[in-house]
Amino acid sequence: MSDVFISYARSTATQAQAAAQALRSLGYSVWLDDELPAHRAYTHVIEEQLAAAKAALVIWSAEAVKSEWVLSEANRAREEGKLVQVAIDSARLPMPFDQIQCAKLADWTGDVGAPGWRKIVASIADLTGGAARNLAAALKSAEPLLAVLAFDNLSGDADMAYFSDGVSDEIQQTVSRATDLKVIARSSSFQFRGADKAVRRVAAELKATHLLDGSVRRSGTRVRISTQLIECASEVTLWSDRFDRDLSDIFALQDEIAAAVAAALKIAFAPRAAPQTVDPAAYDLYLHARDLFPKDGGSKESIGLLERAVALAPRFARAWAALAIGRVALLRFGQSDQPYAVLRAAVVDAAETALGLDPNSGGAYLALSYLVPPGRWLEREAPLKQALSVAPNDPEILTYMAFFCSSVGRMDEALVYAKQAHDLDPLYPPAANWYASALDGLGRHAESLALWDAFLLRWPDVEAISANALFGAAVSQDWGRFNALETSLRDRGSDRSIVVRRILHYGRYMREPSPPILARDFAAIQERLAQSETVNLDGLAFLCTAGMMDETFGLIDRASFAYLADDQDRPPSWNYGGGTLFDEDFYNLFSVPFNTVMMRDIRFVGLCAKLGFCDYWVKTERWPDCVEDVAPYYDFKAEARRLAGSA
């Protein structure tokens, strides 16, 4: 019997075959009615196959909605809780299927990178017990997964550790960019050093199939790199070599190593750009800055080092991209006495210079996306999509794409990206945080619970993980867990954080509603509105959940959010010091368990229009998940189209 049963009308046989082929490439067994045996009654065979399948994919079309067979098969799958739907044209779905989530794949011919297809794969993975499959596996299966470890520093100088790590990191990036190979990010693979480099341990922790390890010895402007590629299952060395070069040849050397790794793994090798030559002093400054950045991202020191590097080597694309990321971090989260407009222009200059030198610089595109303020969603998404197209396996880009999708209401899609980022970089806290948060945003608390437990154990001092685990406990009303997390945060002093304080306040009120506290919160929001003409989004959701619907929408009617789209002055929402935290609140706005009450009121679409969402949804036709959730209450799309451009 098969994992997946596909139901379709004859006019969509091409799409059905494409879907079957794509699913089979992932290891699923698939049944189509073109496999009916000649000697058996087809009615009995279809019943057997549909009953045995773990998931049923129904391909809706104008012909399918009129087909008694498709309707019957879809209804049987719905009753058994294994229905997955996709619409490939504009035909209206029949009742009750129009009330159930349905992926959109207009004119689809088999593109496994389409967002709608990703949703289908995620749903089928859940139904068949394959939820651990990540998006990368959904797009291409049975590929090697490489972990590039931090090369050992053999220079005899402990201060050169940053140089050794930097060279290893550059090799990791070159292999990732220049081949079709999936490569685990450095933030995970570089945590294994010394005795921890045992092949079996790394393979178990990172699920890697192959390891690239080595050593770096530097003497002045000369460098010796020894490398070896190991297959984890057999612990056999597939390839090893030693390279002696001048530092001015370092990028050519990295490409040479990447080519050798690709050849050893029989992966098609296609370099995207000619190897660069770079001043050794500039390269040294660049590596030093990269070493500092995770500790003090956006600091004047790391930015200063990168500025010196590009002054010495003005065609050093990677340094320009790193400089763009550093400058945008300073602009958004750092402290600077420079005017906002000056800082913004500096980010654009560095990013555009990097792209002029290397059109495939994902970091430069990411910096440009970070730069676009909330409220200008289409502009914010464009460079992010470009970043993903040139660096599809970059965990930072995937994590930010997950954040963006959740911000515009596509929580299902956010989960897919967050899961992929976490699988590629399992020791990267932001990816882990968004993975579990996306599950909570969809109301899938039973699944997020185990993840939060594991993440809290691994990263007890990462505030974002502690705060979001606390938030998940509050919205699921798991008060025993909420109390335990509150005690842990208080013991560590983390309860003084503004984010944690707000979550604690929300949780305490939801557990024991207090009219005086609610009245105080409402008064505080009114006072803020009088002073600044704006309000805090999660405060509004909180009031609606507490039953103050008319009062809340009255505040929204009076509030202005125009500053969110302003990139001529520093938006207060971009900085925790500004007190509004709008970037994070967009996630809460579309969180099913947190904000269901507000979303079910048609006036919610008016708030979305003020925040720029309606224009984005109408122009892209990529709608939030809540469209289906609120369908019994009102026509979300019709209201959004009416309001688009009106705010």
C-alpha positions as CSV (number, residue, x, y, z in Angstrom):
1,M,0.0,0.0,0.0
2,S,1.1,3.6,-0.6
3,D,1.9,6.6,1.6
4,V,0.0,9.1,-0.6
5,F,-3.1,8.7,-2.6
6,I,-3.6,11.3,-5.4
7,S,-7.1,12.3,-6.5
8,Y,-7.5,14.4,-9.7
9,A,-9.5,15.0,-12.8
10,R,-8.3,13.9,-16.3
11,S,-7.5,17.5,-17.4
12,T,-4.9,17.7,-14.7
13,A,-3.2,14.4,-15.3
14,T,0.1,16.2,-16.1
15,Q,0.1,18.0,-12.7
16,A,-0.8,14.7,-11.0
17,Q,2.1,12.9,-12.6
18,A,4.4,15.8,-11.6
19,A,3.3,15.7,-8.0
20,A,3.7,11.9,-7.9
21,Q,7.2,12.1,-9.3
22,A,8.2,14.9,-6.8
23,L,6.9,12.9,-3.9
24,R,8.5,9.7,-5.0
25,S,11.8,11.5,-5.2
26,L,11.4,12.2,-1.5
27,G,11.0,8.5,-0.7
28,Y,7.2,8.4,-0.5
29,S,5.2,5.6,-2.2
30,V,2.4,7.2,-4.3
31,W,-0.7,5.7,-5.9
32,L,-2.4,7.1,-9.0
33,D,-5.4,5.5,-10.8
34,D,-3.2,4.9,-13.8
35,E,-1.9,2.0,-11.8
36,L,-5.3,0.2,-11.7
37,P,-4.8,-3.5,-12.5
38,A,-6.7,-4.7,-15.5
39,H,-8.2,-7.8,-13.8
40,R,-9.8,-6.0,-10.8
41,A,-12.9,-3.7,-10.4
42,Y,-11.5,-0.2,-10.1
43,T,-14.0,0.8,-7.4
44,H,-12.6,-1.8,-5.0
45,V,-9.0,-1.0,-5.7
46,I,-9.6,2.8,-5.2
47,E,-11.3,2.1,-1.9
48,E,-8.5,-0.1,-0.7
49,Q,-5.8,2.3,-1.8
50,L,-7.5,5.4,-0.3
51,A,-8.2,3.6,3.0
52,A,-4.6,2.4,3.3
53,A,-2.9,5.7,2.4
54,K,-1.7,7.9,5.2
55,A,-2.4,11.1,3.2
56,A,-4.6,11.9,0.3
57,L,-3.6,14.7,-2.1
58,V,-6.6,16.2,-3.9
59,I,-5.8,18.3,-6.9
60,W,-8.7,20.7,-7.4
61,S,-9.6,22.2,-10.8
62,A,-12.7,23.3,-12.7
63,E,-13.2,19.8,-13.8
64,A,-12.4,18.2,-10.4
65,V,-15.1,20.2,-8.6
66,K,-17.7,18.6,-10.9
67,S,-16.3,15.1,-10.6
68,E,-18.3,12.7,-8.4
69,W,-15.2,10.6,-8.0
70,V,-13.0,13.4,-6.8
71,L,-15.7,14.7,-4.5
72,S,-16.2,11.3,-3.0
73,E,-12.5,10.6,-2.5
74,A,-11.9,14.1,-1.0
75,N,-14.8,13.6,1.4
76,R,-13.5,10.2,2.5
77,A,-10.1,11.7,3.1
78,R,-11.6,14.6,5.0
79,E,-13.6,12.3,7.3
80,E,-10.4,10.3,8.0
81,G,-8.4,13.4,8.8
82,K,-5.8,12.9,6.0
83,L,-6.9,15.4,3.4
84,V,-4.3,17.6,1.7
85,Q,-5.7,20.1,-0.9
86,V,-4.2,22.0,-3.8
87,A,-5.9,24.3,-6.3
88,I,-4.3,24.8,-9.7
89,D,-6.9,27.2,-11.2
90,S,-9.4,29.7,-9.9
91,A,-12.4,27.3,-9.6
92,R,-14.3,27.8,-6.4
93,L,-14.0,24.8,-4.1
94,P,-17.2,23.0,-3.2
95,M,-18.5,22.9,0.4
96,P,-17.2,22.0,2.9
97,F,-13.7,21.9,1.3
98,D,-13.8,25.7,0.9
99,Q,-13.5,25.9,4.7
100,I,-10.3,23.8,4.8
101,Q,-6.8,25.0,4.1
102,C,-5.8,24.6,0.4
103,A,-2.5,25.4,-1.2
104,K,-2.4,27.5,-4.3
105,L,-0.4,26.4,-7.3
106,A,-1.9,28.1,-10.3
107,D,-0.6,26.6,-13.6
108,W,1.8,24.4,-11.7
109,T,3.9,22.1,-13.8
110,G,6.2,20.5,-11.2
111,D,8.3,23.4,-9.6
112,V,9.3,21.9,-6.3
113,G,10.5,25.3,-5.1
114,A,7.1,26.8,-5.2
115,P,5.8,28.0,-1.8
116,G,2.5,26.2,-2.3
117,W,4.4,22.9,-3.0
118,R,6.4,23.4,0.2
119,K,3.1,23.6,2.1
120,I,1.9,20.4,0.6
121,V,5.2,18.6,1.4
122,A,5.0,19.8,5.0
123,S,1.4,18.6,5.4
124,I,2.2,15.2,3.9
125,A,5.3,14.9,6.1
126,D,3.1,15.5,9.2
127,L,0.4,13.0,8.1
128,T,2.9,10.2,7.2
129,G,5.1,10.6,10.3
130,G,7.8,12.3,8.3
131,A,7.6,15.7,10.0
132,A,11.4,15.6,10.5
133,R,11.9,16.0,6.8
134,N,13.1,19.5,6.2
135,L,12.5,21.8,3.2
136,A,15.9,21.0,1.8
137,A,15.0,17.3,1.7
138,A,11.7,18.3,0.1
139,L,13.5,20.0,-2.8
140,K,16.2,17.5,-3.3
141,S,16.6,14.1,-1.6
142,A,19.4,11.7,-0.9
143,E,22.1,14.4,-0.9
144,P,25.2,14.4,1.2
145,L,25.3,16.8,4.1
146,L,28.7,18.2,4.8
147,A,30.0,19.6,8.1
148,V,33.1,21.8,7.7
149,L,34.8,21.8,11.1
150,A,37.0,24.6,12.6
151,F,40.5,23.8,11.4
152,D,43.2,23.5,14.0
153,N,45.5,26.4,14.6
154,L,49.1,25.1,14.2
155,S,50.7,28.6,14.1
156,G,52.1,28.4,17.6
157,D,50.3,31.6,18.5
158,A,47.0,31.5,20.4
159,D,46.2,35.0,19.0
160,M,46.0,33.4,15.5
161,A,43.0,31.3,16.4
162,Y,40.7,33.8,14.8
163,F,42.7,33.5,11.5
164,S,42.4,29.7,11.5
165,D,38.7,29.9,12.2
166,G,38.3,32.6,9.5
167,V,40.0,30.5,6.9
168,S,37.9,27.5,7.8
169,D,34.8,29.6,7.6
170,E,35.7,31.0,4.2
171,I,36.3,27.4,2.9
172,Q,32.9,26.5,4.3
173,Q,31.3,29.4,2.5
174,T,33.1,28.7,-0.8
175,V,32.0,25.0,-0.8
176,S,28.4,26.1,-0.1
177,R,28.4,28.8,-2.8
178,A,30.3,27.1,-5.5
179,T,28.7,23.6,-5.4
180,D,25.3,22.0,-5.2
181,L,26.3,20.5,-1.9
182,K,24.3,21.1,1.3
183,V,26.7,22.5,4.0
184,I,25.9,22.9,7.7
185,A,26.5,26.4,8.9
186,R,29.6,27.4,10.9
187,S,27.7,28.3,14.1
188,S,26.9,24.6,14.5
189,S,29.9,22.9,13.0
190,F,32.5,25.1,14.7
191,Q,31.3,24.1,18.1
192,F,33.2,20.9,17.8
193,R,36.9,21.2,18.6
194,G,39.7,19.1,20.0
195,A,38.4,15.8,21.3
196,D,34.9,16.7,20.4
197,K,35.8,16.3,16.7
198,A,35.2,12.5,16.9
199,V,33.5,11.6,13.7
200,R,30.6,9.6,15.3
201,R,29.9,12.4,17.7
202,V,29.7,15.1,15.0
203,A,27.6,12.9,12.8
204,A,25.2,12.1,15.6
205,E,24.8,15.8,16.7
206,L,24.6,17.4,13.2
207,K,23.2,14.5,11.1
208,A,26.2,15.0,8.8
209,T,27.1,12.4,6.2
210,H,30.6,13.8,5.6
211,L,33.1,15.9,7.5
212,L,35.8,18.3,6.2
213,D,38.5,18.9,8.7
214,G,42.0,20.2,8.6
215,S,44.7,22.5,10.1
216,V,46.1,25.9,9.3
217,R,49.7,27.1,9.8
218,R,50.6,30.7,9.1
219,S,54.0,32.3,8.9
220,G,54.0,35.9,7.8
221,T,52.3,36.1,4.4
222,R,52.6,32.3,3.8
223,V,49.9,29.8,4.8
224,R,49.8,26.0,4.8
225,I,46.4,24.3,4.9
226,S,46.0,20.5,5.3
227,T,42.6,19.1,4.7
228,Q,40.8,15.7,4.8
229,L,37.3,14.7,3.7
230,I,35.8,11.8,5.8
231,E,32.7,9.7,5.2
232,C,30.9,9.5,8.6
233,A,29.2,6.1,8.1
234,S,32.5,4.2,7.3
235,E,34.9,6.8,8.9
236,V,36.9,6.4,5.7
237,T,39.0,9.3,4.4
238,L,37.8,10.0,0.9
239,W,40.4,12.7,0.0
240,S,43.2,14.6,1.7
241,D,45.8,17.1,0.5
242,R,48.1,19.9,1.7
243,F,48.4,23.4,0.2
244,D,51.2,25.9,0.6
245,R,50.3,29.4,-0.7
246,D,50.8,33.1,-0.3
247,L,47.9,34.8,1.4
248,S,47.4,36.8,-1.8
249,D,46.2,33.6,-3.4
250,I,43.8,32.6,-0.6
251,F,40.6,32.8,-2.5
252,A,42.0,30.8,-5.4
253,L,43.0,28.2,-2.8
254,Q,39.5,28.1,-1.3
255,D,38.0,27.5,-4.7
256,E,40.6,24.7,-5.3
257,I,39.7,23.0,-2.0
258,A,35.9,23.4,-2.8
259,A,36.5,21.8,-6.2
260,A,38.4,18.9,-4.7
261,V,35.6,18.3,-2.1
262,A,33.0,18.4,-4.9
263,A,34.9,15.9,-7.0
264,A,35.4,13.6,-4.1
265,L,31.7,13.6,-3.5
266,K,30.8,13.5,-7.2
267,I,28.8,16.7,-6.9
268,A,28.5,18.9,-10.0
269,F,30.9,21.8,-9.5
270,A,30.0,25.2,-11.0
271,P,32.0,28.2,-9.7
272,R,30.0,31.3,-9.8
273,A,32.8,33.9,-9.9
274,A,36.4,34.1,-10.8
275,P,38.7,33.7,-7.8
276,Q,39.7,37.0,-6.2
277,T,43.1,38.2,-5.2
278,V,43.3,40.2,-2.0
279,D,45.8,42.1,0.0
280,P,46.9,39.8,2.9
281,A,46.6,42.7,5.4
282,A,43.0,43.3,4.2
283,Y,42.1,39.7,4.6
284,D,43.5,39.6,8.1
285,L,41.4,42.6,9.1
286,Y,38.3,41.0,7.6
287,L,38.8,37.8,9.5
288,H,39.4,39.7,12.7
289,A,36.2,41.6,12.2
290,R,34.2,38.4,11.5
291,D,35.6,37.0,14.7
292,L,34.4,40.0,16.7
293,F,31.0,40.2,15.1
294,P,29.1,37.4,16.9
295,K,30.2,38.9,20.2
296,D,29.4,42.6,19.5
297,G,27.5,42.7,16.1
298,G,27.4,46.2,14.8
299,S,30.1,47.5,17.0
300,K,32.2,50.4,15.9
301,E,35.3,48.3,16.4
302,S,34.3,45.5,13.9
303,I,32.9,48.1,11.5
304,G,36.2,50.0,11.7
305,L,38.2,46.9,10.9
306,L,36.0,46.2,7.8
307,E,36.3,49.8,6.6
308,R,40.1,49.5,6.8
309,A,39.9,46.2,4.9
310,V,37.9,47.6,2.0
311,A,40.2,50.7,1.9
312,L,43.2,48.3,1.4
313,A,41.3,46.0,-1.0
314,P,38.4,47.9,-2.6
315,R,37.4,44.9,-4.7
316,F,37.0,42.6,-1.7
317,A,33.3,41.7,-2.1
318,R,32.9,39.6,1.0
319,A,34.3,42.4,3.2
320,W,31.9,44.9,1.6
321,A,28.9,42.5,2.3
322,A,30.1,42.0,5.9
323,L,30.4,45.8,6.3
324,A,26.8,46.3,5.0
325,I,25.5,43.8,7.7
326,G,27.6,45.5,10.4
327,R,26.3,48.9,9.5
328,V,22.7,47.9,9.3
329,A,23.0,46.2,12.8
330,L,24.5,49.5,14.1
331,L,21.6,51.4,12.6
332,R,18.9,49.2,14.0
333,F,20.2,48.1,17.4
334,G,23.4,50.0,18.1
335,Q,24.3,53.4,19.5
336,S,25.6,56.1,17.1
337,D,25.8,59.9,17.1
338,Q,25.5,59.9,13.3
339,P,22.2,61.0,11.7
340,Y,19.9,58.1,10.6
341,A,20.1,59.2,6.9
342,V,23.9,59.1,7.0
343,L,23.9,55.6,8.5
344,R,21.3,54.4,6.0
345,A,23.3,55.7,3.0
346,A,26.4,53.9,4.3
347,V,24.5,50.6,4.4
348,V,23.3,51.1,0.8
349,D,26.8,52.0,-0.4
350,A,28.4,48.9,1.1
351,A,25.7,46.5,0.0
352,E,25.6,47.9,-3.6
353,T,29.4,47.8,-3.8
354,A,29.4,44.2,-2.7
355,L,26.7,43.3,-5.3
356,G,28.6,45.2,-8.0
357,L,31.6,43.0,-7.3
358,D,29.6,39.7,-6.7
359,P,26.0,39.6,-7.8
360,N,25.6,36.4,-5.7
361,S,26.3,38.1,-2.4
362,G,23.4,36.9,-0.2
363,G,24.7,38.9,2.8
364,A,24.4,42.2,0.8
365,Y,20.8,41.4,-0.2
366,L,20.0,40.5,3.4
367,A,21.4,43.9,4.6
368,L,19.2,45.7,2.1
369,S,16.2,43.8,3.4
370,Y,17.0,44.6,7.0
371,L,17.1,48.3,5.9
372,V,13.5,48.5,4.7
373,P,11.2,49.6,7.5
374,P,8.1,47.6,8.6
375,G,5.1,48.7,6.7
376,R,6.7,48.5,3.3
377,W,6.4,44.8,3.0
378,L,6.8,44.3,-0.8
379,E,10.0,46.3,-0.7
380,R,11.2,44.4,2.3
381,E,10.6,41.0,0.7
382,A,12.2,41.7,-2.7
383,P,15.9,41.7,-1.6
384,L,15.2,38.9,0.9
385,K,13.9,36.7,-2.0
386,Q,17.0,37.6,-4.0
387,A,19.2,36.6,-1.0
388,L,17.4,33.3,-0.8
389,S,17.8,32.7,-4.5
390,V,21.6,33.1,-4.4
391,A,22.1,31.4,-1.0
392,P,19.2,28.9,-0.5
393,N,21.0,27.0,2.3
394,D,22.1,30.0,4.4
395,P,20.5,29.6,7.9
396,E,20.5,33.3,8.6
397,I,18.6,34.1,5.4
398,L,16.2,31.2,6.0
399,T,15.6,32.3,9.5
400,Y,14.9,35.9,8.4
401,M,12.6,34.6,5.7
402,A,10.7,32.6,8.4
403,F,10.4,35.8,10.4
404,F,9.2,37.7,7.4
405,C,6.5,35.1,6.5
406,S,5.2,35.1,10.1
407,S,5.1,38.9,10.0
408,V,2.8,38.9,7.0
409,G,0.6,36.2,8.3
410,R,2.0,33.1,6.5
411,M,2.8,31.0,9.6
412,D,2.7,27.7,7.7
413,E,5.3,28.9,5.3
414,A,7.3,30.4,8.2
415,L,7.5,27.0,9.8
416,V,8.9,25.4,6.7
417,Y,11.7,28.0,6.4
418,A,12.5,27.9,10.2
419,K,12.6,24.1,10.1
420,Q,15.0,24.1,7.2
421,A,17.2,26.7,8.9
422,H,17.3,24.6,12.1
423,D,18.1,21.4,10.3
424,L,21.0,23.1,8.4
425,D,22.3,24.8,11.6
426,P,21.0,22.9,14.7
427,L,23.2,24.8,17.1
428,Y,22.1,28.3,15.8
429,P,19.8,29.8,18.5
430,P,17.8,32.2,16.2
431,A,16.8,29.3,13.9
432,A,15.8,27.1,16.9
433,N,13.8,30.0,18.4
434,W,11.8,30.6,15.3
435,Y,11.2,26.9,14.6
436,A,9.5,26.4,18.0
437,S,7.8,29.8,17.9
438,A,6.3,29.0,14.5
439,L,4.8,25.9,15.9
440,D,3.4,27.8,18.8
441,G,2.0,30.5,16.4
442,L,0.1,27.7,14.7
443,G,-1.3,26.4,18.0
444,R,0.8,23.2,17.8
445,H,1.9,23.3,21.4
446,A,2.3,19.6,21.9
447,E,5.1,19.6,19.2
448,S,6.7,22.8,20.4
449,L,6.9,21.6,24.0
450,A,9.6,19.1,23.5
451,L,11.6,21.5,21.4
452,W,11.5,24.3,24.0
453,D,12.6,21.8,26.7
454,A,15.6,20.8,24.5
455,F,16.4,24.4,23.6
456,L,16.2,25.7,27.1
457,L,18.6,23.0,28.2
458,R,21.1,23.8,25.5
459,W,20.8,27.6,25.7
460,P,19.7,28.5,29.2
461,D,21.0,32.1,28.9
462,V,19.6,33.0,25.5
463,E,16.8,35.5,26.5
464,A,14.8,35.1,23.2
465,I,14.4,31.4,23.7
466,S,13.5,31.7,27.4
467,A,11.0,34.5,26.6
468,N,9.3,32.7,23.8
469,A,9.1,29.5,25.7
470,L,7.4,31.5,28.5
471,F,5.0,33.0,25.9
472,G,4.1,29.6,24.5
473,A,3.3,28.4,28.0
474,A,1.0,31.4,28.5
475,V,-1.0,31.2,25.3
476,S,-1.5,27.5,25.8
477,Q,-2.4,28.2,29.4
478,D,0.0,25.6,30.7
479,W,0.3,27.4,34.1
480,G,2.5,24.8,35.8
481,R,5.1,25.2,33.1
482,F,4.6,29.0,33.1
483,N,5.4,29.1,36.9
484,A,8.5,27.0,36.5
485,L,9.8,29.1,33.7
486,E,9.1,32.3,35.6
487,T,11.0,31.0,38.6
488,S,14.0,30.0,36.4
489,L,14.0,33.5,34.8
490,R,13.8,35.2,38.1
491,D,16.7,33.2,39.5
492,R,18.9,34.3,36.6
493,G,17.8,37.9,36.7
494,S,16.2,37.7,33.3
495,D,12.8,38.8,34.5
496,R,14.1,42.4,34.4
497,S,14.0,42.3,30.6
498,I,11.3,44.5,29.0
499,V,10.2,41.6,26.8
500,V,10.0,39.1,29.6
501,R,8.2,41.6,31.8
502,R,5.5,42.0,29.2
503,I,5.0,38.3,28.8
504,L,4.9,37.8,32.6
505,H,2.3,40.5,32.8
506,Y,0.2,38.9,30.1
507,G,0.4,35.5,31.6
508,R,-0.5,36.6,35.1
509,Y,-3.5,38.4,33.9
510,M,-4.8,35.6,31.7
511,R,-4.4,33.2,34.6
512,E,-6.2,35.4,37.1
513,P,-8.1,38.3,35.3
514,S,-8.1,41.5,37.3
515,P,-10.4,44.4,36.2
516,P,-8.1,47.0,37.9
517,I,-5.1,45.7,36.0
518,L,-7.1,45.8,32.7
519,A,-8.2,49.3,33.4
520,R,-4.7,50.4,34.2
521,D,-3.4,48.9,30.9
522,F,-6.1,50.5,28.9
523,A,-5.3,53.9,30.5
524,A,-1.6,53.4,29.7
525,I,-2.4,52.7,26.0
526,Q,-4.7,55.8,25.9
527,E,-1.9,57.9,27.3
528,R,0.6,56.6,24.8
529,L,-1.9,57.4,22.0
530,A,-2.4,60.9,23.2
531,Q,1.4,61.5,23.3
532,S,2.5,59.8,20.2
533,E,-0.6,59.0,18.1
534,T,0.4,55.3,18.0
535,V,-0.2,52.2,20.1
536,N,1.5,48.9,20.9
537,L,0.1,46.0,18.9
538,D,0.3,43.2,21.4
539,G,-1.3,45.5,23.9
540,L,-4.3,45.7,21.6
541,A,-4.5,41.9,21.1
542,F,-4.4,41.6,24.9
543,L,-7.3,44.0,25.4
544,C,-9.4,42.1,22.7
545,T,-8.6,38.8,24.4
546,A,-9.8,40.3,27.7
547,G,-13.2,41.3,26.1
548,M,-12.7,45.0,25.3
549,M,-13.4,44.7,21.6
550,D,-15.1,48.0,20.9
551,E,-12.7,50.0,23.1
552,T,-9.7,48.4,21.3
553,F,-10.9,49.1,17.8
554,G,-11.8,52.6,18.9
555,L,-8.1,53.1,19.8
556,I,-7.1,51.7,16.5
557,D,-9.3,54.1,14.6
558,R,-7.5,57.0,16.3
559,A,-4.0,55.6,16.0
560,S,-1.5,56.3,13.2
561,F,1.1,53.8,12.0
562,A,2.5,55.9,9.2
563,Y,5.9,56.1,10.8
564,L,6.4,52.4,10.2
565,A,6.9,53.0,6.5
566,D,9.3,56.0,7.0
567,D,12.9,55.4,6.1
568,Q,14.0,59.1,6.4
569,D,14.2,59.1,10.1
570,R,15.0,56.3,12.7
571,P,11.7,54.5,13.3
572,P,11.2,54.0,17.1
573,S,9.9,50.4,16.4
574,W,13.4,49.3,15.2
575,N,15.0,49.5,18.6
576,Y,14.1,48.0,22.0
577,G,14.8,51.3,23.5
578,G,11.9,52.8,21.5
579,G,9.5,50.7,23.6
580,T,7.1,49.5,20.8
581,L,8.8,46.4,19.6
582,F,6.6,46.3,16.5
583,D,8.9,43.9,14.6
584,E,8.2,41.2,17.1
585,D,4.5,42.1,17.5
586,F,3.7,41.4,13.9
587,Y,4.3,37.7,14.7
588,N,1.9,37.9,17.6
589,L,-0.7,39.7,15.5
590,F,-1.2,36.6,13.3
591,S,-0.6,34.0,16.1
592,V,-3.7,31.8,16.1
593,P,-3.7,31.0,19.9
594,F,-2.8,34.6,20.9
595,N,-5.0,36.7,18.7
596,T,-7.9,34.6,17.5
597,V,-10.5,36.9,19.1
598,M,-9.3,40.0,17.3
599,M,-8.9,38.2,13.9
600,R,-12.5,37.1,13.9
601,D,-13.8,40.7,14.0
602,I,-14.0,42.2,10.5
603,R,-12.5,45.4,11.9
604,F,-9.2,43.5,12.2
605,V,-8.7,44.0,8.4
606,G,-8.9,47.7,9.0
607,L,-5.9,47.5,11.3
608,C,-4.1,45.4,8.7
609,A,-4.7,48.1,6.1
610,K,-3.2,50.7,8.4
611,L,-0.1,48.5,8.8
612,G,0.3,48.1,5.0
613,F,-0.6,44.5,4.8
614,C,-3.7,44.8,2.6
615,D,-1.7,46.5,-0.2
616,Y,0.9,43.7,0.1
617,W,-1.6,40.9,0.0
618,V,-3.6,42.3,-2.9
619,K,-0.6,43.0,-5.0
620,T,1.0,39.6,-4.4
621,E,-2.1,37.5,-4.0
622,R,-0.2,35.7,-1.2
623,W,-2.7,35.7,1.6
624,P,-2.3,35.1,5.3
625,D,-3.3,31.8,6.9
626,C,-6.1,33.5,8.8
627,V,-8.2,33.9,5.6
628,E,-9.4,30.3,6.2
629,D,-9.7,30.7,10.0
630,V,-12.0,33.6,9.8
631,A,-14.1,32.4,6.7
632,P,-17.1,31.5,8.9
633,Y,-17.2,35.1,10.2
634,Y,-16.5,37.3,7.1
635,D,-14.8,37.4,3.7
636,F,-11.3,38.4,4.6
637,K,-10.1,38.8,1.0
638,A,-13.0,40.9,-0.1
639,E,-12.6,43.3,2.8
640,A,-8.8,43.5,2.3
641,R,-9.4,44.4,-1.4
642,R,-11.9,47.0,-0.4
643,L,-9.4,48.6,2.0
644,A,-6.2,48.3,0.0
645,G,-4.7,51.7,-0.6
646,S,-7.2,53.4,1.7
647,A,-5.1,53.7,4.8
